[in-house]
Amino acid sequence: MTYTCFDVRIADDIAHVVLNRPEKRNSMNAAFWAELPRIVQDIDDGAKARVIVLSSTGPHFSAGLDLSSLSGGGEADESVSERHRRLQRGAAFYETALRTQRSFTALEDCRIPVLAAIQGGAIGGGVDLVAACDMRYATEDAYLTIFETNIALTADVGTFPRLCKLLPEGIVRELAYTGRRMSAHEAFERGLVNRVFPDHASMLAGVLEVAAEIATKAPLAVAGCKRMINYARDHNTADALDYIAIWNASMFQTEEIREALTANGEKRPGDFASLPKRAR
């Protein structure tokens, strides 16, 4: 399938999803918001891969929101009062915000890990995008910035709900209030980025190597890990302990454990069951 904002390649159980509008700094237009969840859900629902790698092209990972999308949404309806038009604009903005939020939540909701490879700037919405991924990797020249503050906006696509679970609250507040850049090395020191690479080529090679290692593991076990980690992040310890007990009571796979032990002993890849396809 062909997309406007992405190239998608699937090989060796790895789906490589690439932002492909470098001339526009991979800014997020209307097509972007529609295509990203469709791509992720297609891969997940069809069990087409065991890992997703999300990377980009050009000097920047993403410049964030395409600012042209902030312009007016068509001609004013002269049949209603100005007060009603203001209310309609507010309601329309609310629905748009929810739709864009769902585009990134699709990365969390999918059953397989999503690894982000960041070069140059992850600006504004670019921060929201990588924060919704399972892991983040960066080049030495990469940086992240909550840029919305610099243009008199409050970030609303997932920055604060996710970053406040990934970074100390004081750091998030500083980044948000100042709009300053966080360098790749600072992001690594703070634990936001898993690893920093010298350049784009070495980063892609390194991230694909991590993805390949994940792809050798039992998909049902990895999917369970992702679900448990997300659940533990959003719940207290007692609830998370209870949930993992219930999960394994129904999902415990003796055959997969036996195959993993045998494959390790024989020094061969495991012959594991794929995730089941699912319908929405």
DRENTOR-263786 format. One record per residue (C-alpha): x, y, z. Coordinates in steps of 0.001 Angstrom, whole numbers, plus 500000, padded with zeros to 6 digits. Each point is the difference from the previous one (the first is absolute). Example, Ala and Ser with C-alpha at 12.3 -4.5 7.8 and 13.67 -1.06 7.14 Angstrom:
BEGIN
      xx      yy      zz
  512300  495500  507800
  501370  503440  499340
# end
This chain:
BEGIN
      xx      yy      zz
  500000  500000  500000
  501233  503524  499185
  499876  502831  502519
  500507  503755  499726
  502093  500539  503120
  501637  496616  500578
  501919  497198  498352
  499359  496565  501494
  502297  497017  499566
  499531  496647  501723
  502733  497369  500054
  501280  497427  502478
  497082  500697  502387
  500944  503708  500229
  497749  502752  498648
  502053  503083  499153
  497713  503047  499833
  501780  503073  498613
  498770  503606  500000
  500634  501041  496402
  499385  503750  499656
  503511  501395  500649
  499338  503069  497844
  497266  500924  502502
  502120  498975  503003
  497516  497119  500439
  497400  502355  501405
  496685  498469  500974
  497222  500814  497538
  496501  498552  499727
  501242  496948  498082
  502555  499251  502725
  497365  499799  502736
  497856  497639  497943
  502785  497792  498650
  502024  499286  503152
  497305  498156  501980
  498862  498215  496839
  503538  498704  499388
  500562  498923  503603
  496618  498306  500278
  500472  498208  496681
  503343  498582  501152
  498637  499046  503415
  496608  498648  498934
  501542  497931  497217
  502878  498798  502224
  502301  501072  497159
  503065  500686  502178
  501370  499487  503500
  501574  503463  500353
  499432  503444  498491
  502927  502367  499393
  498927  503603  499455
  502638  502173  498329
  500159  503084  497843
  501755  501741  497127
  501766  503297  499455
  501545  502327  502585
  497190  499677  502556
  497975  497126  501391
  496898  502204  500009
  499273  503715  500194
  496691  499158  501675
  496632  501407  499067
  499638  501383  496487
  499145  503570  500987
  497779  500441  496964
  497557  497681  501764
  499481  502735  502603
  498401  502270  497404
  496256  500459  499810
  497797  497053  499144
  497985  501443  497111
  497596  502888  499622
  498053  501248  502992
  496368  498993  500259
  498191  503328  499788
  496717  498415  501088
  501119  499726  503618
  501195  502583  502480
  503656  500707  500759
  499523  498438  503441
  498768  496775  498415
  502891  500011  497541
  502446  500297  502910
  498358  497052  501711
  500119  497977  496794
  503682  500777  499543
  500702  498843  503549
  498104  496754  499517
  501723  499379  496668
  503428  500586  501546
  499188  497567  502794
  499055  497267  497522
  503163  500668  497977
  502152  499730  503128
  498427  496666  500922
  500540  498674  496478
  503686  500952  499953
  500462  498532  503480
  498568  496686  498789
  502537  499966  497161
  502843  499749  502509
  498127  497826  502482
  499893  497391  497215
  503738  499499  500618
  499344  499124  503646
  496941  497907  499247
  501676  497744  497431
  501257  496716  501378
  503556  500211  498691
  502898  502261  501048
  500577  503265  498129
  503573  501346  499876
  500552  503645  499009
  503218  501088  498247
  500443  503778  500313
  502315  502199  497940
  500076  503784  500112
  497013  501569  501691
  496983  498315  501553
  498080  503225  500236
  496566  500586  501522
  497864  497106  498791
  503215  498092  499334
  500439  499774  503778
  496460  498655  500362
  500728  497411  497320
  503192  498593  501500
  498593  500132  503543
  497291  497552  498894
  502607  497481  498812
  501445  497217  502144
  503628  501055  499646
  501857  502957  498530
  503429  500200  498358
  501717  503122  498699
  502906  501389  498020
  502479  502316  501700
  498502  503026  498249
  496437  499146  501031
  497942  502096  502370
  496452  500191  501350
  498037  503151  500680
  496488  500685  501270
  499769  502711  497405
  496302  500754  500426
  500800  502405  502857
  502106  502089  497616
  496993  500612  497764
  497547  500686  502835
  498437  496537  500091
  499713  497346  502693
  501108  496570  498769
  496922  497783  499811
  500753  496832  498016
  501615  498002  502813
  503104  501885  501125
  499123  500389  503673
  498147  496748  500769
  502924  498024  498579
  503068  502122  500739
  499020  500290  503662
  500375  496221  500192
  503310  500000  498125
  501812  502965  501600
  500119  501694  503414
  497133  502456  500321
  502311  502979  500523
  501792  499291  496732
  496694  499743  498121
  498899  503311  501499
  503251  501682  498988
  499789  498669  496451
  496356  501047  499728
  500273  503442  501584
  503135  501009  498069
  499562  498131  496715
  503737  499312  500058
  501743  497187  498190
  500959  496796  501805
  503060  498536  498302
  500340  496312  499215
  502660  499613  502676
  497847  501696  502650
  497062  497795  498952
  502250  496961  500406
  501176  501140  503436
  496371  500495  501061
  499000  496554  498727
  497715  501269  497228
  502287  498635  497275
  501431  496475  500163
  503148  500624  497978
  501727  502741  497990
  501743  499278  496685
  502521  502061  498032
  497842  500331  496885
  496816  498943  498245
  501456  496934  498284
  501504  498532  503175
  496796  500751  501900
  497821  498144  497491
  502406  497062  500026
  499976  499922  503801
  496232  500353  500342
  499353  497307  497402
  502397  497756  501917
  497945  500513  503176
  496824  499368  498008
  501454  496798  498570
  500816  498773  503506
  496444  500708  501163
  498646  498199  496934
  501736  496777  501098
  497939  499864  503218
  496597  498379  500379
  497484  502590  498685
  497381  499051  502597
  502503  500582  502814
  501159  503350  498586
  496408  501153  499528
  499308  499006  503602
  503017  502002  501172
  498797  503114  498158
  496526  499673  501430
  501270  499473  503535
  502471  502909  499817
  497305  502370  498735
  497597  498775  502674
  502584  500312  502781
  500813  503540  498877
  496346  501047  500336
  499022  498062  503177
  501244  499421  503520
  502200  497061  500934
  497236  497888  501542
  497791  500323  496928
  502890  499228  497668
  500985  496891  501969
  496427  498748  499906
  499710  500691  496274
  503184  498093  499077
  498809  497043  502085
  496673  499973  498170
  501743  500479  496656
  502337  497050  500447
  497219  497840  501400
  498311  500274  496603
  502967  500591  497653
  502709  497715  501431
  501467  498073  497046
  501791  496804  501086
  500765  499065  496382
  501707  503340  499344
  502111  499665  503142
  501049  496504  498998
  500875  501171  496482
  502022  502947  501327
  502033  497737  502299
  500567  497442  497237
  500981  502638  497454
  502437  501609  502434
  501549  496615  500750
  500308  499176  496298
  501231  503516  499168
  497346  500554  497321
  497181  502494  499476
  496804  499136  501818
  496975  498834  498045
  497441  502162  501765
  496326  500625  499335
  499162  503313  498380
  497570  502416  501556
  496453  499184  498866
  498476  502295  497435
  497196  502107  501358
  497034  501892  498658
  498960  503424  501261
# end
